[in-house]
Amino acid sequence: MSELDHKRTRFGTFLLGLLFLLFGVLLLIGRTGVLSLDFTKIGAFAVLFFGGFEAIASFASSNQGRLFWGVVLFLSALLALLVSYGVAPGSWHQVWPSVLVIPGLAFLMLYFSHPSEYSLLTLSGLFVFVGIALLIARKDGFSINEWAFGALRVVVPVAVVVAGIYIIWKNFIKTRP
């Protein structure tokens, strides 16, 4: 491990410890009744900052896994905060298509970090297209009929299989000497 990697690891560990310390203090303050705190929002903000930090730090280290999960955590926490503040609708049947859009946007960020890998763009487009189509269908008051759910039963597993094949190909087959 290089000196720079060691410093990054120590800094990341320090930030994690600081987050635990801050969260513990806030829990104690909330338990004493001094302040009324909404720990769901505090937790969402912590995940938002952690995910953002991971996504930004991954560009410096070119770590695709860190970028993917950083973006997923950041966007998931952002969605949770939007729902908790009433900006986005809060019922599951209105929010669940975002479960498809969020990984799609994470794949898009991976594509931006490695523009030569067009398969990431394809995965991103598939996830985002299906998720936005379902969001639009819900917003316009259309109910998703059996045909749409039947299509989802095929499209989502196919997207997951394609993602798995890509990960295996990228990490194991392509890197063989």
Secondary structure, 3 states (H helix, E strand, C coil): CCHHHHHHHHHHHHHHHHHHHHHHHHHHHHHHCCCCCCHHHHHHHHHHHHHHHHHHHHHHHCCHHHHHHHHHHHHHHHHHHHHHCCCCCCCHHHHCCHHHHHHHHHHHHHHHHCCCCHHHHHHHHHHHHHHHHHHHHHHCCCCCCHHHHHHHHHHHHHHHHHHHHHHHHHHHHCCCC
